[in-house]
Amino acid sequence: MIAQFNPPQRLLLGPGPSMVPQSVLDAMGLPLLGHLDPLFVGLMEEVKGMLRTVFQTTNPMTFPVSGTGSAGMEFCFVNLIEPGDEVVIGINGVFGGRMAEVAERCGATVIRVEAEWGRIIEPEQIAQALRGRSPKLVAVVHAETSTGVLTPVQEIAQIAHNAGALMLIDTVTSLGGVPVCIDEWGIDAAYSGTQKCLSCPPGLAPVTLSSRAMEVATNRRTKVQSWYLDVNLLNGYWGSDRAYHHTAPISMNYALHEALRLTLEEGLESRWLRHQENHLLLAAKLEEMEMTLTAQAGHRLPQLNSVAVPAGYDDAEIRRRLLNDFNIEIGAGLGPLKGKTMRIGLMGESSSAENVGRLVGALKAILPA
């Protein structure tokens, strides 16, 4: 007989998933409804409305794609890009690189604008790449999870629009943790994930498309590469028609509804401030231990802290001891930062002074020097 799986109570302070409030977990255990049940349709409308508030947009086409954040990325590219389109993509970490690969799989000609990992994509870099070009799309990762960098996207969006391009941003790690102002910044398309600052289990990808982006998606020369992610079909389900498209993950939508409700109950500005205050607390405690943050000063994510591995220590051993001895998970560095940095997430429910104190106490025990 196979025993029932019974996971331990970990403190999740890595790059995701974050800790989940009990009421969100409880929501996943509520009785199932059919995915076209009028009561579930009512919940869908409330989810859409709350997502518009969190994204700070009035876009009607704002809803959760059934899939993780990477599905949100693919959703945006497959709907907006056709073979032969030119796309400018900022790459300063893993997820900018992933954007480029997805765009290339859509048949796009990709112009890569690269920055050192740990530094932002500068607006002038995008402006330089656009000189003499009229690309269809400019894409940038707002919050680069692999490095802890927060790229200022509002100025880049203006540069993109001046060139006649759509503006797409990745908000997987930023949504709910720092300001994301879709309408004010002039963003045409954005995608996110549920498992970061919204503190919901992974499985849905909130997306939003402007009317300009929807016009592009509905007036394509070719069919959308993905049937499953075709916004023209999904609009029939998430729009007013409620036509069958796929069986939505009912329990995940229950969970997202509760997570969004809690987010708005706290208030966006209060939530952003909480993330910033706990980031500053962690930074101060690490400085006392002579540990340094590696992301570009002035552009550091409060919810994802990239920390240099202390000289003479092995990051894998530090993470192993945190997990095995203290039940605390943090993340490893990626790409060129592998073995050089560790990633500490203070996202959503995980972002508290108590959790900062618990982590710092554990690090002091592991790194007595």
C-alpha positions in Angstrom: 0.0 0.0 0.0 1.2 3.5 -0.8 0.9 5.9 2.1 -0.9 9.1 1.8 1.5 12.0 1.0 1.9 14.2 4.0 4.3 17.2 3.4 6.1 19.0 6.2 5.3 22.6 7.1 8.1 24.5 5.3 8.7 28.2 5.5 8.8 29.2 1.8 11.2 32.0 1.3 12.4 31.2 -2.1 11.5 32.6 -5.6 8.1 30.9 -5.5 5.7 29.5 -4.5 5.1 31.7 -1.5 3.3 30.8 1.7 -0.5 30.6 1.2 -3.1 31.8 3.7 -5.2 29.1 5.3 -8.4 30.5 3.9 -7.0 30.2 0.3 -6.1 26.6 0.9 -9.6 26.0 2.4 -11.2 27.5 -0.7 -9.6 24.8 -2.8 -11.5 22.2 -0.7 -15.0 23.7 -1.4 -17.5 21.6 -3.3 -17.1 21.6 -7.1 -19.4 23.4 -9.4 -19.7 22.8 -13.1 -17.5 25.3 -15.1 -20.7 26.7 -16.8 -22.8 26.7 -13.6 -24.3 30.2 -13.1 -22.8 30.5 -9.6 -19.3 29.7 -11.0 -19.9 32.2 -13.8 -20.6 34.8 -11.1 -17.3 33.9 -9.4 -15.5 34.3 -12.8 -16.9 37.9 -13.1 -15.7 38.8 -9.6 -12.3 37.3 -10.4 -12.1 39.4 -13.5 -13.1 42.6 -11.6 -10.6 42.0 -8.8 -7.8 41.3 -11.4 -8.6 44.6 -13.1 -8.1 46.4 -9.8 -4.8 44.6 -9.0 -3.5 45.3 -12.6 -4.8 48.9 -12.3 -6.6 48.7 -15.6 -10.1 48.9 -17.1 -9.2 46.4 -19.9 -12.3 44.1 -20.4 -10.0 41.3 -21.5 -8.5 40.6 -18.1 -8.8 37.1 -16.8 -6.8 34.1 -15.5 -5.4 31.7 -18.2 -5.6 28.1 -17.1 -1.9 27.4 -16.7 1.1 28.7 -14.8 2.9 32.0 -15.5 4.7 30.6 -18.5 1.3 29.9 -20.1 0.6 33.5 -19.6 3.8 34.4 -21.4 2.9 32.1 -24.3 -0.6 33.5 -24.4 0.6 37.0 -25.0 3.1 36.1 -27.7 1.0 33.6 -29.7 -1.9 36.0 -29.8 0.1 39.1 -30.8 2.9 37.7 -33.0 2.7 36.2 -36.4 5.5 34.7 -38.5 7.9 37.3 -39.8 7.0 40.0 -37.2 9.9 41.9 -35.7 10.1 42.0 -31.9 12.4 43.8 -29.5 13.0 42.0 -26.2 15.0 43.1 -23.2 17.1 40.3 -21.7 18.7 40.7 -18.3 18.0 37.3 -16.8 16.3 33.9 -17.3 12.8 35.1 -18.1 13.8 37.7 -20.7 15.7 34.8 -22.4 12.5 32.7 -22.2 10.5 35.5 -23.8 12.9 35.5 -26.7 12.7 31.8 -27.2 8.9 31.8 -27.1 8.8 34.7 -29.7 11.2 32.8 -32.0 8.9 29.8 -31.8 6.1 32.0 -33.0 8.2 32.8 -36.0 9.3 36.3 -34.9 12.5 38.0 -35.8 13.9 38.9 -32.4 16.1 41.8 -31.7 17.8 41.2 -28.3 18.6 44.1 -26.0 20.8 42.6 -23.3 22.1 43.9 -20.0 24.3 42.3 -17.4 22.4 40.0 -15.1 21.6 42.0 -12.0 21.2 45.3 -13.9 18.1 46.8 -15.5 17.3 47.2 -19.1 17.9 50.9 -19.6 15.3 52.9 -21.6 18.1 54.3 -23.8 19.1 50.7 -24.8 15.5 50.2 -26.1 15.5 53.5 -27.8 18.8 52.7 -29.6 17.4 49.3 -30.7 14.4 51.0 -32.2 16.2 53.5 -34.3 15.4 52.8 -37.9 13.0 50.0 -37.0 9.2 49.7 -36.6 8.8 46.4 -34.7 5.4 45.1 -33.8 6.2 44.5 -30.1 8.6 45.5 -27.4 8.8 43.1 -24.4 10.5 43.5 -21.0 10.5 41.6 -17.8 9.2 44.1 -15.1 10.5 42.0 -12.2 13.3 39.6 -13.1 12.9 36.7 -10.7 16.3 35.3 -11.5 18.2 38.4 -10.4 16.0 40.5 -8.1 15.9 43.5 -10.5 12.9 45.8 -11.1 13.2 47.5 -14.5 11.3 50.8 -14.9 8.9 50.1 -17.7 6.9 53.3 -18.1 9.6 55.2 -20.0 10.2 52.1 -22.1 6.5 51.9 -22.9 6.5 55.5 -24.2 9.5 54.8 -26.4 7.8 51.7 -27.8 4.6 53.5 -28.6 6.5 56.3 -30.3 7.9 53.7 -32.6 4.4 52.3 -33.2 5.0 49.1 -31.2 2.9 47.3 -28.7 4.3 47.1 -25.2 4.3 43.8 -23.3 5.6 43.2 -19.7 6.1 40.2 -17.5 4.6 40.9 -14.1 4.9 37.3 -12.7 6.8 38.4 -9.6 5.7 42.1 -9.4 1.9 41.8 -9.4 0.7 42.4 -5.8 4.1 43.2 -4.5 5.0 46.5 -6.1 3.0 49.0 -8.2 1.8 47.6 -11.6 -0.1 50.4 -13.3 -1.2 49.0 -16.7 -3.3 51.9 -17.9 -1.2 54.7 -16.5 2.0 53.3 -18.0 0.4 52.5 -21.3 1.0 48.8 -21.3 -0.7 46.8 -24.0 -0.3 43.3 -22.7 0.8 41.8 -19.4 0.9 38.4 -17.7 1.5 37.2 -14.2 1.3 34.1 -12.0 -0.7 33.3 -8.9 2.1 31.8 -6.7 4.2 34.8 -6.0 2.9 38.0 -4.4 -0.8 37.0 -4.7 0.0 34.0 -2.4 -2.2 31.5 -4.2 -1.0 28.0 -5.3 0.5 27.9 -8.8 -1.8 27.0 -11.7 -3.3 30.1 -13.1 -1.8 33.0 -15.1 -3.6 36.4 -14.8 -3.4 38.3 -18.1 -4.6 41.6 -19.5 -4.8 42.9 -23.0 -5.5 46.5 -24.1 -8.1 47.3 -26.8 -5.1 48.0 -29.1 -3.7 44.5 -28.4 -7.1 42.9 -28.9 -7.5 44.6 -32.2 -4.2 43.0 -33.3 -5.2 39.6 -32.0 -8.6 39.7 -33.8 -7.3 41.0 -37.1 -4.5 38.5 -37.7 -3.5 37.3 -41.1 -3.0 33.8 -39.7 -4.6 31.6 -37.1 -3.2 31.8 -33.6 -0.4 29.2 -33.2 -2.1 27.7 -30.1 -5.7 26.6 -30.1 -5.8 26.4 -26.3 -4.4 29.9 -25.8 -6.2 31.6 -28.7 -7.8 34.7 -27.1 -10.5 34.8 -29.8 -11.7 31.5 -28.5 -11.1 32.2 -24.9 -13.1 35.4 -25.1 -16.1 33.2 -25.9 -15.7 31.6 -22.5 -14.5 34.4 -20.4 -16.6 37.0 -22.2 -20.4 37.4 -22.3 -21.2 34.4 -24.5 -19.9 31.7 -22.0 -19.4 29.3 -24.8 -17.6 26.0 -23.9 -13.9 26.2 -24.6 -12.2 24.0 -21.9 -13.0 22.8 -18.4 -11.5 25.5 -16.2 -9.7 24.4 -13.0 -12.6 25.1 -10.7 -10.8 24.8 -7.4 -7.9 27.0 -8.5 -10.3 29.7 -9.4 -11.9 29.4 -6.0 -8.4 29.9 -4.5 -7.6 32.9 -6.7 -10.9 34.5 -5.8 -10.0 34.2 -2.1 -6.4 35.4 -2.7 -7.5 38.4 -4.6 -10.2 39.2 -2.0 -7.5 39.1 0.7 -5.2 41.3 -1.4 -7.8 44.0 -1.9 -8.9 43.7 1.8 -5.4 44.6 2.8 -5.2 47.3 0.2 -2.7 47.6 -2.7 -0.7 50.5 -1.3 -0.6 48.8 2.2 0.6 45.6 0.6 3.3 47.4 -1.5 4.5 49.2 1.7 4.6 45.9 3.6 6.9 44.3 1.0 9.2 47.4 1.0 9.4 47.5 4.8 10.3 43.9 5.2 12.8 44.1 2.3 14.6 47.0 4.1 14.5 45.0 7.4 16.1 42.0 5.7 18.7 44.2 3.9 19.7 45.8 7.3 20.0 42.5 9.0 22.1 41.0 6.2 24.4 44.1 6.2 25.0 43.5 9.9 26.2 40.0 8.9 28.4 41.6 6.2 26.2 39.9 3.5 25.4 42.0 0.4 22.5 42.3 -2.1 23.7 41.9 -5.7 20.9 43.6 -7.7 21.5 47.1 -9.0 21.1 49.7 -6.3 17.9 51.8 -6.7 16.3 49.0 -8.7 16.0 46.2 -6.2 12.9 44.1 -5.9 11.6 44.2 -2.3 9.9 40.8 -2.8 12.9 38.9 -4.3 16.3 39.6 -2.8 19.4 38.3 -4.5 22.2 37.9 -2.0 25.9 37.2 -2.6 27.1 33.9 -1.2 29.6 34.6 1.6 33.3 33.9 0.7 34.4 30.5 1.7 30.8 29.0 1.8 29.0 26.7 -0.6 25.5 28.0 -1.4 24.1 24.5 -1.8 25.3 23.6 1.7 23.7 26.7 3.1 20.4 26.0 1.4 20.6 22.3 2.4 21.0 23.2 6.1 18.3 25.8 6.0 15.9 23.2 4.6 16.9 20.2 6.7 17.7 21.9 10.0 15.3 24.8 10.0 12.5 23.9 7.5 13.2 27.1 5.5 13.4 27.1 1.7 15.4 29.8 -0.2 16.4 29.7 -3.9 19.7 29.2 -5.7 21.3 31.5 -8.2 20.6 30.8 -11.9 22.7 31.1 -15.1 25.9 33.1 -14.6 24.9 33.7 -11.0 24.7 30.0 -10.1 26.9 29.4 -7.0 27.4 33.1 -6.6 24.0 34.2 -5.3 21.1 33.0 -3.2 17.5 34.2 -3.8 15.4 35.1 -0.8 11.7 35.7 -1.5 9.5 37.9 0.7 6.4 37.5 -1.4 2.8 38.0 -0.3 2.1 35.9 2.8 5.8 35.2 3.2 6.6 38.8 3.7 6.6 39.5 7.4 9.1 40.8 10.0 8.6 37.4 11.9 9.8 35.5 8.8 12.8 37.8 8.3 13.8 37.2 12.0 13.4 33.5 11.6 15.6 33.4 8.5 18.3 35.7 9.9 18.5 33.6 13.1 18.9 30.4 11.0 21.6 32.1 8.9 23.5 33.2 12.0 23.5 29.6 13.2 24.8 28.3 9.8 27.3 31.2 9.2 28.8 31.8 12.6 31.8 33.7 11.2 
